[in-house]
Amino acid sequence: KLSKDNAVEDAYLYDIPEIERNSGKVLQDITKEGFTSLIVSKGDLDKEYESFKKKYLDAGGQKWIEQATEIYKKEHPDKK
């Protein structure tokens, strides 16, 4: 429901953020670990999600978001 309500139309990036070339595997591993943890969790999901988010952003995720946003703006100038 969250993704359906907040879908980004034509969100594909044709270029790759620089941080992904350098740290992409690390970010992918953190994402897989975070999803797995949330799936099997019997604890506080909000707390676990916040922990995952901090770990991801600190490992280069924030830079990935910024770079991907810039690429998106260049590739989709007609989008907000």
VEXLO-988072 format. One record per residue (C-alpha): z, x, y. Coordinates in steps of 0.25 Angstrom, whole numbers, plus 5000, padded with zeros to 4 digits. Layout:
<zamis>
{zami {Z,X,Y}} ...
</zamis>
This chain:
<zamis>
{zami {5000,5000,5000}} {zami {5003,5011,5010}} {zami {4990,5018,5008}} {zami {4983,5005,5008}} {zami {4990,5001,5021}} {zami {4987,5015,5028}} {zami {4974,5019,5022}} {zami {4965,5029,5030}} {zami {4951,5025,5030}} {zami {4942,5036,5026}} {zami {4953,5046,5025}} {zami {4945,5056,5017}} {zami {4945,5070,5023}} {zami {4932,5079,5021}} {zami {4938,5091,5026}} {zami {4951,5098,5020}} {zami {4963,5101,5028}} {zami {4966,5116,5029}} {zami {4980,5114,5024}} {zami {4974,5108,5011}} {zami {4966,5121,5009}} {zami {4979,5129,5010}} {zami {4990,5120,5004}} {zami {4983,5108,4998}} {zami {4988,5111,4984}} {zami {5002,5111,4989}} {zami {5001,5098,4996}} {zami {4994,5092,4984}} {zami {5006,5097,4975}} {zami {5016,5091,4985}} {zami {5009,5078,4985}} {zami {5008,5077,4970}} {zami {5023,5081,4969}} {zami {5027,5071,4979}} {zami {5019,5059,4973}} {zami {5025,5062,4959}} {zami {5039,5063,4965}} {zami {5037,5049,4971}} {zami {5031,5043,4959}} {zami {5042,5047,4950}} {zami {5053,5046,4960}} {zami {5066,5038,4957}} {zami {5072,5041,4971}} {zami {5070,5039,4985}} {zami {5055,5038,4987}} {zami {5055,5039,5003}} {zami {5064,5052,5002}} {zami {5054,5058,4991}} {zami {5042,5054,5000}} {zami {5048,5061,5012}} {zami {5051,5073,5004}} {zami {5037,5074,4999}} {zami {5031,5071,5013}} {zami {5039,5083,5019}} {zami {5035,5092,5008}} {zami {5021,5089,5009}} {zami {5020,5090,5024}} {zami {5028,5103,5025}} {zami {5019,5109,5014}} {zami {5007,5107,5023}} {zami {5005,5092,5022}} {zami {5007,5090,5037}} {zami {4996,5100,5040}} {zami {4987,5093,5030}} {zami {4989,5080,5037}} {zami {4986,5086,5051}} {zami {4973,5093,5046}} {zami {4968,5081,5038}} {zami {4970,5072,5050}} {zami {4962,5081,5058}} {zami {4951,5082,5048}} {zami {4951,5067,5047}} {zami {4950,5065,5062}} {zami {4938,5074,5062}} {zami {4931,5068,5050}} {zami {4934,5053,5054}} {zami {4934,5053,5069}} {zami {4932,5038,5069}} {zami {4945,5036,5062}} {zami {4959,5036,5069}} 
</zamis>
